[in-house]
Amino acid sequence: MGTQSNYALRLPLSLKAGAEQVAREDGTTLNQFIVSAVAEKLSAMKTADYFAQRAQRGDVNAALAFLSRQGGQAPEEQDVLSS
């Protein structure tokens, strides 16, 4: 990590105790656990935003036309759906 900063975090006692327990079980510090949790949440939010933006650019009709096209190879035996 590059430059670091300090932030006084106010946690309810129950959350702090739970986070300390999980960090201890994971063999890490409370600080490392909180840093990891924040990084994970940021990543999840950025990923959701990315896919929402991609969905805006999608063309449902083009996708359906692509999926319903004829031709190509027949599916392999293990890929055929039973009726």
PyMOL Python script that loads the backbone (N, CA, C, O; Angstrom):
from pymol import cmd

cmd.read_pdbstr("""\
ATOM      1  N   MET A   1       0.841  -1.175   0.000  1.00  0.00           N
ATOM      2  CA  MET A   1       0.000   0.000   0.000  1.00  0.00           C
ATOM      3  C   MET A   1       0.883   1.234   0.000  1.00  0.00           C
ATOM      4  O   MET A   1       1.939   1.238   0.632  1.00  0.00           O
ATOM      5  N   GLY A   2       0.482   2.247  -0.676  1.00  0.00           N
ATOM      6  CA  GLY A   2       1.251   3.480  -0.740  1.00  0.00           C
ATOM      7  C   GLY A   2       1.082   4.305   0.514  1.00  0.00           C
ATOM      8  O   GLY A   2       1.374   3.844   1.617  1.00  0.00           O
ATOM      9  N   THR A   3       0.621   5.496   0.349  1.00  0.00           N
ATOM     10  CA  THR A   3       0.417   6.407   1.465  1.00  0.00           C
ATOM     11  C   THR A   3      -0.747   5.922   2.311  1.00  0.00           C
ATOM     12  O   THR A   3      -1.778   5.487   1.798  1.00  0.00           O
ATOM     13  N   GLN A   4      -0.557   6.008   3.617  1.00  0.00           N
ATOM     14  CA  GLN A   4      -1.616   5.580   4.522  1.00  0.00           C
ATOM     15  C   GLN A   4      -2.090   6.765   5.337  1.00  0.00           C
ATOM     16  O   GLN A   4      -1.369   7.749   5.506  1.00  0.00           O
ATOM     17  N   SER A   5      -3.297   6.663   5.835  1.00  0.00           N
ATOM     18  CA  SER A   5      -3.833   7.700   6.709  1.00  0.00           C
ATOM     19  C   SER A   5      -4.512   7.032   7.889  1.00  0.00           C
ATOM     20  O   SER A   5      -4.797   5.835   7.859  1.00  0.00           O
ATOM     21  N   ASN A   6      -4.764   7.796   8.905  1.00  0.00           N
ATOM     22  CA  ASN A   6      -5.450   7.297  10.094  1.00  0.00           C
ATOM     23  C   ASN A   6      -6.870   7.822  10.104  1.00  0.00           C
ATOM     24  O   ASN A   6      -7.150   8.929   9.645  1.00  0.00           O
ATOM     25  N   TYR A   7      -7.764   6.999  10.641  1.00  0.00           N
ATOM     26  CA  TYR A   7      -9.155   7.391  10.767  1.00  0.00           C
ATOM     27  C   TYR A   7      -9.684   6.778  12.058  1.00  0.00           C
ATOM     28  O   TYR A   7      -9.616   5.563  12.245  1.00  0.00           O
ATOM     29  N   ALA A   8     -10.203   7.603  12.931  1.00  0.00           N
ATOM     30  CA  ALA A   8     -10.779   7.104  14.183  1.00  0.00           C
ATOM     31  C   ALA A   8     -12.164   6.551  13.877  1.00  0.00           C
ATOM     32  O   ALA A   8     -13.101   7.303  13.610  1.00  0.00           O
ATOM     33  N   LEU A   9     -12.282   5.249  13.919  1.00  0.00           N
ATOM     34  CA  LEU A   9     -13.529   4.576  13.556  1.00  0.00           C
ATOM     35  C   LEU A   9     -14.349   4.291  14.806  1.00  0.00           C
ATOM     36  O   LEU A   9     -13.841   3.729  15.776  1.00  0.00           O
ATOM     37  N   ARG A  10     -15.607   4.679  14.778  1.00  0.00           N
ATOM     38  CA  ARG A  10     -16.510   4.389  15.895  1.00  0.00           C
ATOM     39  C   ARG A  10     -17.365   3.189  15.515  1.00  0.00           C
ATOM     40  O   ARG A  10     -18.179   3.256  14.593  1.00  0.00           O
ATOM     41  N   LEU A  11     -17.171   2.099  16.234  1.00  0.00           N
ATOM     42  CA  LEU A  11     -17.928   0.872  15.988  1.00  0.00           C
ATOM     43  C   LEU A  11     -18.766   0.544  17.211  1.00  0.00           C
ATOM     44  O   LEU A  11     -18.304   0.727  18.337  1.00  0.00           O
ATOM     45  N   PRO A  12     -19.978   0.068  17.019  1.00  0.00           N
ATOM     46  CA  PRO A  12     -20.710  -0.479  18.161  1.00  0.00           C
ATOM     47  C   PRO A  12     -19.888  -1.627  18.761  1.00  0.00           C
ATOM     48  O   PRO A  12     -19.206  -2.354  18.039  1.00  0.00           O
ATOM     49  N   LEU A  13     -19.959  -1.778  20.071  1.00  0.00           N
ATOM     50  CA  LEU A  13     -19.155  -2.795  20.748  1.00  0.00           C
ATOM     51  C   LEU A  13     -19.375  -4.190  20.173  1.00  0.00           C
ATOM     52  O   LEU A  13     -18.430  -4.970  20.052  1.00  0.00           O
ATOM     53  N   SER A  14     -20.616  -4.507  19.820  1.00  0.00           N
ATOM     54  CA  SER A  14     -20.897  -5.848  19.300  1.00  0.00           C
ATOM     55  C   SER A  14     -20.198  -6.083  17.960  1.00  0.00           C
ATOM     56  O   SER A  14     -19.696  -7.178  17.707  1.00  0.00           O
ATOM     57  N   LEU A  15     -20.162  -5.058  17.098  1.00  0.00           N
ATOM     58  CA  LEU A  15     -19.464  -5.199  15.816  1.00  0.00           C
ATOM     59  C   LEU A  15     -17.964  -5.325  16.024  1.00  0.00           C
ATOM     60  O   LEU A  15     -17.303  -6.133  15.372  1.00  0.00           O
ATOM     61  N   LYS A  16     -17.434  -4.526  16.933  1.00  0.00           N
ATOM     62  CA  LYS A  16     -15.996  -4.586  17.205  1.00  0.00           C
ATOM     63  C   LYS A  16     -15.619  -5.958  17.750  1.00  0.00           C
ATOM     64  O   LYS A  16     -14.622  -6.544  17.329  1.00  0.00           O
ATOM     65  N   ALA A  17     -16.408  -6.466  18.677  1.00  0.00           N
ATOM     66  CA  ALA A  17     -16.118  -7.780  19.251  1.00  0.00           C
ATOM     67  C   ALA A  17     -16.191  -8.866  18.179  1.00  0.00           C
ATOM     68  O   ALA A  17     -15.340  -9.755  18.134  1.00  0.00           O
ATOM     69  N   GLY A  18     -17.193  -8.794  17.328  1.00  0.00           N
ATOM     70  CA  GLY A  18     -17.317  -9.778  16.254  1.00  0.00           C
ATOM     71  C   GLY A  18     -16.169  -9.699  15.272  1.00  0.00           C
ATOM     72  O   GLY A  18     -15.641 -10.725  14.843  1.00  0.00           O
ATOM     73  N   ALA A  19     -15.777  -8.479  14.911  1.00  0.00           N
ATOM     74  CA  ALA A  19     -14.659  -8.299  13.979  1.00  0.00           C
ATOM     75  C   ALA A  19     -13.357  -8.781  14.601  1.00  0.00           C
ATOM     76  O   ALA A  19     -12.540  -9.404  13.923  1.00  0.00           O
ATOM     77  N   GLU A  20     -13.157  -8.501  15.883  1.00  0.00           N
ATOM     78  CA  GLU A  20     -11.947  -8.977  16.567  1.00  0.00           C
ATOM     79  C   GLU A  20     -11.893 -10.498  16.589  1.00  0.00           C
ATOM     80  O   GLU A  20     -10.834 -11.090  16.379  1.00  0.00           O
ATOM     81  N   GLN A  21     -13.030 -11.126  16.842  1.00  0.00           N
ATOM     82  CA  GLN A  21     -13.075 -12.587  16.891  1.00  0.00           C
ATOM     83  C   GLN A  21     -12.742 -13.188  15.530  1.00  0.00           C
ATOM     84  O   GLN A  21     -11.944 -14.122  15.440  1.00  0.00           O
ATOM     85  N   VAL A  22     -13.348 -12.658  14.474  1.00  0.00           N
ATOM     86  CA  VAL A  22     -13.091 -13.179  13.128  1.00  0.00           C
ATOM     87  C   VAL A  22     -11.632 -12.949  12.742  1.00  0.00           C
ATOM     88  O   VAL A  22     -10.998 -13.832  12.164  1.00  0.00           O
ATOM     89  N   ALA A  23     -11.100 -11.777  13.055  1.00  0.00           N
ATOM     90  CA  ALA A  23      -9.697 -11.482  12.748  1.00  0.00           C
ATOM     91  C   ALA A  23      -8.779 -12.447  13.486  1.00  0.00           C
ATOM     92  O   ALA A  23      -7.826 -12.970  12.908  1.00  0.00           O
ATOM     93  N   ARG A  24      -9.061 -12.679  14.747  1.00  0.00           N
ATOM     94  CA  ARG A  24      -8.251 -13.602  15.549  1.00  0.00           C
ATOM     95  C   ARG A  24      -8.303 -15.009  14.957  1.00  0.00           C
ATOM     96  O   ARG A  24      -7.272 -15.668  14.828  1.00  0.00           O
ATOM     97  N   GLU A  25      -9.505 -15.470  14.597  1.00  0.00           N
ATOM     98  CA  GLU A  25      -9.658 -16.803  13.998  1.00  0.00           C
ATOM     99  C   GLU A  25      -8.929 -16.900  12.662  1.00  0.00           C
ATOM    100  O   GLU A  25      -8.462 -17.972  12.276  1.00  0.00           O
ATOM    101  N   ASP A  26      -8.837 -15.773  11.962  1.00  0.00           N
ATOM    102  CA  ASP A  26      -8.178 -15.736  10.659  1.00  0.00           C
ATOM    103  C   ASP A  26      -6.674 -15.514  10.788  1.00  0.00           C
ATOM    104  O   ASP A  26      -5.946 -15.560   9.796  1.00  0.00           O
ATOM    105  N   GLY A  27      -6.211 -15.274  12.011  1.00  0.00           N
ATOM    106  CA  GLY A  27      -4.789 -15.062  12.243  1.00  0.00           C
ATOM    107  C   GLY A  27      -4.302 -13.710  11.768  1.00  0.00           C
ATOM    108  O   GLY A  27      -3.161 -13.574  11.326  1.00  0.00           O
ATOM    109  N   THR A  28      -5.158 -12.716  11.857  1.00  0.00           N
ATOM    110  CA  THR A  28      -4.800 -11.373  11.403  1.00  0.00           C
ATOM    111  C   THR A  28      -5.164 -10.357  12.480  1.00  0.00           C
ATOM    112  O   THR A  28      -5.742 -10.710  13.508  1.00  0.00           O
ATOM    113  N   THR A  29      -4.829  -9.122  12.241  1.00  0.00           N
ATOM    114  CA  THR A  29      -5.165  -8.070  13.200  1.00  0.00           C
ATOM    115  C   THR A  29      -6.524  -7.469  12.865  1.00  0.00           C
ATOM    116  O   THR A  29      -7.046  -7.637  11.762  1.00  0.00           O
ATOM    117  N   LEU A  30      -7.077  -6.772  13.837  1.00  0.00           N
ATOM    118  CA  LEU A  30      -8.347  -6.082  13.603  1.00  0.00           C
ATOM    119  C   LEU A  30      -8.183  -5.060  12.483  1.00  0.00           C
ATOM    120  O   LEU A  30      -9.062  -4.924  11.632  1.00  0.00           O
ATOM    121  N   ASN A  31      -7.066  -4.345  12.479  1.00  0.00           N
ATOM    122  CA  ASN A  31      -6.821  -3.353  11.433  1.00  0.00           C
ATOM    123  C   ASN A  31      -6.798  -4.011  10.053  1.00  0.00           C
ATOM    124  O   ASN A  31      -7.428  -3.514   9.120  1.00  0.00           O
ATOM    125  N   GLN A  32      -6.079  -5.120   9.921  1.00  0.00           N
ATOM    126  CA  GLN A  32      -6.013  -5.810   8.630  1.00  0.00           C
ATOM    127  C   GLN A  32      -7.393  -6.301   8.203  1.00  0.00           C
ATOM    128  O   GLN A  32      -7.745  -6.239   7.025  1.00  0.00           O
ATOM    129  N   PHE A  33      -8.168  -6.785   9.165  1.00  0.00           N
ATOM    130  CA  PHE A  33      -9.516  -7.263   8.855  1.00  0.00           C
ATOM    131  C   PHE A  33     -10.385  -6.117   8.338  1.00  0.00           C
ATOM    132  O   PHE A  33     -11.098  -6.278   7.346  1.00  0.00           O
ATOM    133  N   ILE A  34     -10.331  -4.964   9.002  1.00  0.00           N
ATOM    134  CA  ILE A  34     -11.149  -3.824   8.588  1.00  0.00           C
ATOM    135  C   ILE A  34     -10.704  -3.312   7.225  1.00  0.00           C
ATOM    136  O   ILE A  34     -11.545  -2.994   6.384  1.00  0.00           O
ATOM    137  N   VAL A  35      -9.391  -3.227   6.991  1.00  0.00           N
ATOM    138  CA  VAL A  35      -8.885  -2.793   5.685  1.00  0.00           C
ATOM    139  C   VAL A  35      -9.380  -3.736   4.597  1.00  0.00           C
ATOM    140  O   VAL A  35      -9.825  -3.292   3.539  1.00  0.00           O
ATOM    141  N   SER A  36      -9.303  -5.035   4.856  1.00  0.00           N
ATOM    142  CA  SER A  36      -9.758  -6.030   3.881  1.00  0.00           C
ATOM    143  C   SER A  36     -11.263  -5.909   3.634  1.00  0.00           C
ATOM    144  O   SER A  36     -11.714  -6.008   2.493  1.00  0.00           O
ATOM    145  N   ALA A  37     -12.034  -5.697   4.691  1.00  0.00           N
ATOM    146  CA  ALA A  37     -13.490  -5.573   4.552  1.00  0.00           C
ATOM    147  C   ALA A  37     -13.863  -4.340   3.731  1.00  0.00           C
ATOM    148  O   ALA A  37     -14.762  -4.401   2.892  1.00  0.00           O
ATOM    149  N   VAL A  38     -13.180  -3.230   3.968  1.00  0.00           N
ATOM    150  CA  VAL A  38     -13.460  -2.007   3.206  1.00  0.00           C
ATOM    151  C   VAL A  38     -13.084  -2.211   1.743  1.00  0.00           C
ATOM    152  O   VAL A  38     -13.832  -1.818   0.848  1.00  0.00           O
ATOM    153  N   ALA A  39     -11.916  -2.829   1.496  1.00  0.00           N
ATOM    154  CA  ALA A  39     -11.483  -3.084   0.117  1.00  0.00           C
ATOM    155  C   ALA A  39     -12.466  -4.003  -0.600  1.00  0.00           C
ATOM    156  O   ALA A  39     -12.778  -3.791  -1.772  1.00  0.00           O
ATOM    157  N   GLU A  40     -12.953  -5.022   0.101  1.00  0.00           N
ATOM    158  CA  GLU A  40     -13.919  -5.955  -0.491  1.00  0.00           C
ATOM    159  C   GLU A  40     -15.224  -5.244  -0.841  1.00  0.00           C
ATOM    160  O   GLU A  40     -15.788  -5.475  -1.911  1.00  0.00           O
ATOM    161  N   LYS A  41     -15.699  -4.395   0.040  1.00  0.00           N
ATOM    162  CA  LYS A  41     -16.947  -3.662  -0.208  1.00  0.00           C
ATOM    163  C   LYS A  41     -16.788  -2.705  -1.382  1.00  0.00           C
ATOM    164  O   LYS A  41     -17.675  -2.614  -2.231  1.00  0.00           O
ATOM    165  N   LEU A  42     -15.655  -1.984  -1.440  1.00  0.00           N
ATOM    166  CA  LEU A  42     -15.408  -1.080  -2.567  1.00  0.00           C
ATOM    167  C   LEU A  42     -15.379  -1.845  -3.881  1.00  0.00           C
ATOM    168  O   LEU A  42     -15.945  -1.400  -4.880  1.00  0.00           O
ATOM    169  N   SER A  43     -14.721  -2.990  -3.876  1.00  0.00           N
ATOM    170  CA  SER A  43     -14.638  -3.806  -5.086  1.00  0.00           C
ATOM    171  C   SER A  43     -16.018  -4.274  -5.527  1.00  0.00           C
ATOM    172  O   SER A  43     -16.338  -4.233  -6.715  1.00  0.00           O
ATOM    173  N   ALA A  44     -16.839  -4.719  -4.575  1.00  0.00           N
ATOM    174  CA  ALA A  44     -18.190  -5.180  -4.905  1.00  0.00           C
ATOM    175  C   ALA A  44     -19.032  -4.046  -5.484  1.00  0.00           C
ATOM    176  O   ALA A  44     -19.779  -4.247  -6.442  1.00  0.00           O
ATOM    177  N   MET A  45     -18.911  -2.870  -4.907  1.00  0.00           N
ATOM    178  CA  MET A  45     -19.696  -1.734  -5.398  1.00  0.00           C
ATOM    179  C   MET A  45     -19.235  -1.305  -6.790  1.00  0.00           C
ATOM    180  O   MET A  45     -20.060  -0.996  -7.650  1.00  0.00           O
ATOM    181  N   LYS A  46     -17.923  -1.286  -7.015  1.00  0.00           N
ATOM    182  CA  LYS A  46     -17.404  -0.917  -8.334  1.00  0.00           C
ATOM    183  C   LYS A  46     -17.801  -1.953  -9.379  1.00  0.00           C
ATOM    184  O   LYS A  46     -18.116  -1.599 -10.515  1.00  0.00           O
ATOM    185  N   THR A  47     -17.788  -3.225  -9.004  1.00  0.00           N
ATOM    186  CA  THR A  47     -18.179  -4.285  -9.931  1.00  0.00           C
ATOM    187  C   THR A  47     -19.652  -4.158 -10.301  1.00  0.00           C
ATOM    188  O   THR A  47     -20.009  -4.272 -11.474  1.00  0.00           O
ATOM    189  N   ALA A  48     -20.503  -3.923  -9.313  1.00  0.00           N
ATOM    190  CA  ALA A  48     -21.936  -3.752  -9.582  1.00  0.00           C
ATOM    191  C   ALA A  48     -22.169  -2.553 -10.495  1.00  0.00           C
ATOM    192  O   ALA A  48     -23.001  -2.612 -11.401  1.00  0.00           O
ATOM    193  N   ASP A  49     -21.441  -1.472 -10.259  1.00  0.00           N
ATOM    194  CA  ASP A  49     -21.567  -0.279 -11.097  1.00  0.00           C
ATOM    195  C   ASP A  49     -21.112  -0.574 -12.523  1.00  0.00           C
ATOM    196  O   ASP A  49     -21.748  -0.140 -13.483  1.00  0.00           O
ATOM    197  N   TYR A  50     -20.018  -1.307 -12.660  1.00  0.00           N
ATOM    198  CA  TYR A  50     -19.500  -1.654 -13.984  1.00  0.00           C
ATOM    199  C   TYR A  50     -20.541  -2.446 -14.777  1.00  0.00           C
ATOM    200  O   TYR A  50     -20.807  -2.142 -15.940  1.00  0.00           O
ATOM    201  N   PHE A  51     -21.129  -3.465 -14.139  1.00  0.00           N
ATOM    202  CA  PHE A  51     -22.111  -4.277 -14.853  1.00  0.00           C
ATOM    203  C   PHE A  51     -23.399  -3.506 -15.134  1.00  0.00           C
ATOM    204  O   PHE A  51     -24.056  -3.757 -16.145  1.00  0.00           O
ATOM    205  N   ALA A  52     -23.765  -2.584 -14.268  1.00  0.00           N
ATOM    206  CA  ALA A  52     -24.939  -1.744 -14.537  1.00  0.00           C
ATOM    207  C   ALA A  52     -24.685  -0.864 -15.761  1.00  0.00           C
ATOM    208  O   ALA A  52     -25.572  -0.684 -16.596  1.00  0.00           O
ATOM    209  N   GLN A  53     -23.476  -0.319 -15.863  1.00  0.00           N
ATOM    210  CA  GLN A  53     -23.130   0.491 -17.036  1.00  0.00           C
ATOM    211  C   GLN A  53     -23.100  -0.361 -18.299  1.00  0.00           C
ATOM    212  O   GLN A  53     -23.558   0.076 -19.355  1.00  0.00           O
ATOM    213  N   ARG A  54     -22.562  -1.581 -18.195  1.00  0.00           N
ATOM    214  CA  ARG A  54     -22.530  -2.478 -19.354  1.00  0.00           C
ATOM    215  C   ARG A  54     -23.946  -2.829 -19.795  1.00  0.00           C
ATOM    216  O   ARG A  54     -24.225  -2.899 -20.992  1.00  0.00           O
ATOM    217  N   ALA A  55     -24.838  -3.048 -18.836  1.00  0.00           N
ATOM    218  CA  ALA A  55     -26.224  -3.390 -19.166  1.00  0.00           C
ATOM    219  C   ALA A  55     -26.900  -2.250 -19.918  1.00  0.00           C
ATOM    220  O   ALA A  55     -27.730  -2.494 -20.794  1.00  0.00           O
ATOM    221  N   GLN A  56     -26.557  -1.023 -19.590  1.00  0.00           N
ATOM    222  CA  GLN A  56     -27.126   0.133 -20.285  1.00  0.00           C
ATOM    223  C   GLN A  56     -26.758   0.126 -21.764  1.00  0.00           C
ATOM    224  O   GLN A  56     -27.527   0.601 -22.601  1.00  0.00           O
ATOM    225  N   ARG A  57     -25.581  -0.412 -22.086  1.00  0.00           N
ATOM    226  CA  ARG A  57     -25.118  -0.429 -23.473  1.00  0.00           C
ATOM    227  C   ARG A  57     -25.596  -1.673 -24.219  1.00  0.00           C
ATOM    228  O   ARG A  57     -25.392  -1.784 -25.428  1.00  0.00           O
ATOM    229  N   GLY A  58     -26.224  -2.601 -23.515  1.00  0.00           N
ATOM    230  CA  GLY A  58     -26.651  -3.851 -24.137  1.00  0.00           C
ATOM    231  C   GLY A  58     -27.808  -3.663 -25.101  1.00  0.00           C
ATOM    232  O   GLY A  58     -28.588  -2.718 -24.989  1.00  0.00           O
ATOM    233  N   ASP A  59     -27.901  -4.574 -26.041  1.00  0.00           N
ATOM    234  CA  ASP A  59     -28.980  -4.564 -27.030  1.00  0.00           C
ATOM    235  C   ASP A  59     -29.692  -5.912 -26.936  1.00  0.00           C
ATOM    236  O   ASP A  59     -29.218  -6.912 -27.475  1.00  0.00           O
ATOM    237  N   VAL A  60     -30.820  -5.929 -26.255  1.00  0.00           N
ATOM    238  CA  VAL A  60     -31.555  -7.172 -26.019  1.00  0.00           C
ATOM    239  C   VAL A  60     -31.955  -7.828 -27.334  1.00  0.00           C
ATOM    240  O   VAL A  60     -31.816  -9.042 -27.481  1.00  0.00           O
ATOM    241  N   ASN A  61     -32.440  -7.064 -28.272  1.00  0.00           N
ATOM    242  CA  ASN A  61     -32.871  -7.645 -29.550  1.00  0.00           C
ATOM    243  C   ASN A  61     -31.708  -8.282 -30.298  1.00  0.00           C
ATOM    244  O   ASN A  61     -31.865  -9.350 -30.890  1.00  0.00           O
ATOM    245  N   ALA A  62     -30.553  -7.647 -30.278  1.00  0.00           N
ATOM    246  CA  ALA A  62     -29.378  -8.222 -30.940  1.00  0.00           C
ATOM    247  C   ALA A  62     -28.955  -9.515 -30.249  1.00  0.00           C
ATOM    248  O   ALA A  62     -28.572 -10.476 -30.915  1.00  0.00           O
ATOM    249  N   ALA A  63     -29.021  -9.545 -28.926  1.00  0.00           N
ATOM    250  CA  ALA A  63     -28.659 -10.755 -28.190  1.00  0.00           C
ATOM    251  C   ALA A  63     -29.631 -11.888 -28.498  1.00  0.00           C
ATOM    252  O   ALA A  63     -29.209 -13.026 -28.705  1.00  0.00           O
ATOM    253  N   LEU A  64     -30.925 -11.589 -28.531  1.00  0.00           N
ATOM    254  CA  LEU A  64     -31.916 -12.624 -28.839  1.00  0.00           C
ATOM    255  C   LEU A  64     -31.753 -13.132 -30.268  1.00  0.00           C
ATOM    256  O   LEU A  64     -31.900 -14.328 -30.519  1.00  0.00           O
ATOM    257  N   ALA A  65     -31.455 -12.246 -31.197  1.00  0.00           N
ATOM    258  CA  ALA A  65     -31.231 -12.664 -32.583  1.00  0.00           C
ATOM    259  C   ALA A  65     -30.017 -13.572 -32.671  1.00  0.00           C
ATOM    260  O   ALA A  65     -30.027 -14.564 -33.400  1.00  0.00           O
ATOM    261  N   PHE A  66     -28.981 -13.236 -31.934  1.00  0.00           N
ATOM    262  CA  PHE A  66     -27.772 -14.060 -31.923  1.00  0.00           C
ATOM    263  C   PHE A  66     -28.069 -15.450 -31.363  1.00  0.00           C
ATOM    264  O   PHE A  66     -27.612 -16.455 -31.907  1.00  0.00           O
ATOM    265  N   LEU A  67     -28.831 -15.500 -30.282  1.00  0.00           N
ATOM    266  CA  LEU A  67     -29.124 -16.778 -29.637  1.00  0.00           C
ATOM    267  C   LEU A  67     -30.072 -17.653 -30.455  1.00  0.00           C
ATOM    268  O   LEU A  67     -30.040 -18.877 -30.329  1.00  0.00           O
ATOM    269  N   SER A  68     -30.909 -17.050 -31.284  1.00  0.00           N
ATOM    270  CA  SER A  68     -31.894 -17.831 -32.037  1.00  0.00           C
ATOM    271  C   SER A  68     -31.435 -18.147 -33.456  1.00  0.00           C
ATOM    272  O   SER A  68     -32.207 -18.696 -34.242  1.00  0.00           O
ATOM    273  N   ARG A  69     -30.212 -17.818 -33.792  1.00  0.00           N
ATOM    274  CA  ARG A  69     -29.741 -18.033 -35.164  1.00  0.00           C
ATOM    275  C   ARG A  69     -29.616 -19.526 -35.468  1.00  0.00           C
ATOM    276  O   ARG A  69     -29.440 -20.347 -34.567  1.00  0.00           O
ATOM    277  N   GLN A  70     -29.709 -19.853 -36.732  1.00  0.00           N
ATOM    278  CA  GLN A  70     -29.590 -21.231 -37.203  1.00  0.00           C
ATOM    279  C   GLN A  70     -28.147 -21.491 -37.615  1.00  0.00           C
ATOM    280  O   GLN A  70     -27.377 -20.561 -37.856  1.00  0.00           O
ATOM    281  N   GLY A  71     -27.799 -22.756 -37.689  1.00  0.00           N
ATOM    282  CA  GLY A  71     -26.478 -23.116 -38.191  1.00  0.00           C
ATOM    283  C   GLY A  71     -25.534 -23.496 -37.074  1.00  0.00           C
ATOM    284  O   GLY A  71     -25.924 -23.675 -35.921  1.00  0.00           O
ATOM    285  N   GLY A  72     -24.287 -23.612 -37.458  1.00  0.00           N
ATOM    286  CA  GLY A  72     -23.292 -24.014 -36.481  1.00  0.00           C
ATOM    287  C   GLY A  72     -23.277 -25.522 -36.333  1.00  0.00           C
ATOM    288  O   GLY A  72     -23.871 -26.246 -37.132  1.00  0.00           O
ATOM    289  N   GLN A  73     -22.609 -25.973 -35.327  1.00  0.00           N
ATOM    290  CA  GLN A  73     -22.500 -27.409 -35.090  1.00  0.00           C
ATOM    291  C   GLN A  73     -23.574 -27.859 -34.110  1.00  0.00           C
ATOM    292  O   GLN A  73     -24.025 -27.099 -33.253  1.00  0.00           O
ATOM    293  N   ALA A  74     -23.964 -29.105 -34.261  1.00  0.00           N
ATOM    294  CA  ALA A  74     -24.922 -29.676 -33.309  1.00  0.00           C
ATOM    295  C   ALA A  74     -24.232 -29.796 -31.948  1.00  0.00           C
ATOM    296  O   ALA A  74     -23.015 -29.971 -31.883  1.00  0.00           O
ATOM    297  N   PRO A  75     -24.999 -29.704 -30.869  1.00  0.00           N
ATOM    298  CA  PRO A  75     -24.382 -29.829 -29.547  1.00  0.00           C
ATOM    299  C   PRO A  75     -23.818 -31.229 -29.344  1.00  0.00           C
ATOM    300  O   PRO A  75     -24.318 -32.204 -29.905  1.00  0.00           O
ATOM    301  N   GLU A  76     -22.772 -31.311 -28.534  1.00  0.00           N
ATOM    302  CA  GLU A  76     -22.211 -32.615 -28.204  1.00  0.00           C
ATOM    303  C   GLU A  76     -23.223 -33.383 -27.368  1.00  0.00           C
ATOM    304  O   GLU A  76     -24.117 -32.795 -26.760  1.00  0.00           O
ATOM    305  N   GLU A  77     -23.073 -34.695 -27.345  1.00  0.00           N
ATOM    306  CA  GLU A  77     -24.054 -35.568 -26.697  1.00  0.00           C
ATOM    307  C   GLU A  77     -24.329 -35.157 -25.251  1.00  0.00           C
ATOM    308  O   GLU A  77     -25.486 -35.127 -24.831  1.00  0.00           O
ATOM    309  N   GLN A  78     -23.284 -34.840 -24.487  1.00  0.00           N
ATOM    310  CA  GLN A  78     -23.478 -34.483 -23.076  1.00  0.00           C
ATOM    311  C   GLN A  78     -24.117 -33.107 -22.897  1.00  0.00           C
ATOM    312  O   GLN A  78     -24.526 -32.753 -21.791  1.00  0.00           O
ATOM    313  N   ASP A  79     -24.204 -32.325 -23.986  1.00  0.00           N
ATOM    314  CA  ASP A  79     -24.801 -30.995 -23.903  1.00  0.00           C
ATOM    315  C   ASP A  79     -26.257 -30.947 -24.351  1.00  0.00           C
ATOM    316  O   ASP A  79     -26.902 -29.906 -24.226  1.00  0.00           O
ATOM    317  N   VAL A  80     -26.787 -32.050 -24.869  1.00  0.00           N
ATOM    318  CA  VAL A  80     -28.165 -32.086 -25.348  1.00  0.00           C
ATOM    319  C   VAL A  80     -29.100 -32.162 -24.146  1.00  0.00           C
ATOM    320  O   VAL A  80     -28.896 -32.967 -23.238  1.00  0.00           O
ATOM    321  N   LEU A  81     -30.131 -31.311 -24.150  1.00  0.00           N
ATOM    322  CA  LEU A  81     -31.117 -31.329 -23.075  1.00  0.00           C
ATOM    323  C   LEU A  81     -32.114 -32.451 -23.311  1.00  0.00           C
ATOM    324  O   LEU A  81     -32.606 -32.635 -24.424  1.00  0.00           O
ATOM    325  N   SER A  82     -32.405 -33.195 -22.257  1.00  0.00           N
ATOM    326  CA  SER A  82     -33.409 -34.253 -22.400  1.00  0.00           C
ATOM    327  C   SER A  82     -34.791 -33.632 -22.284  1.00  0.00           C
ATOM    328  O   SER A  82     -34.990 -32.661 -21.553  1.00  0.00           O
ATOM    329  N   SER A  83     -35.750 -34.205 -23.018  1.00  0.00           N
ATOM    330  CA  SER A  83     -37.091 -33.624 -22.998  1.00  0.00           C
ATOM    331  C   SER A  83     -38.033 -34.399 -22.136  1.00  0.00           C
ATOM    332  O   SER A  83     -39.202 -34.035 -22.017  1.00  0.00           O
TER     333      SER A  83
END
""", "prot")
cmd.dss("prot")
cmd.show_as("cartoon", "prot")
cmd.util.cbc("prot")
cmd.orient("prot")
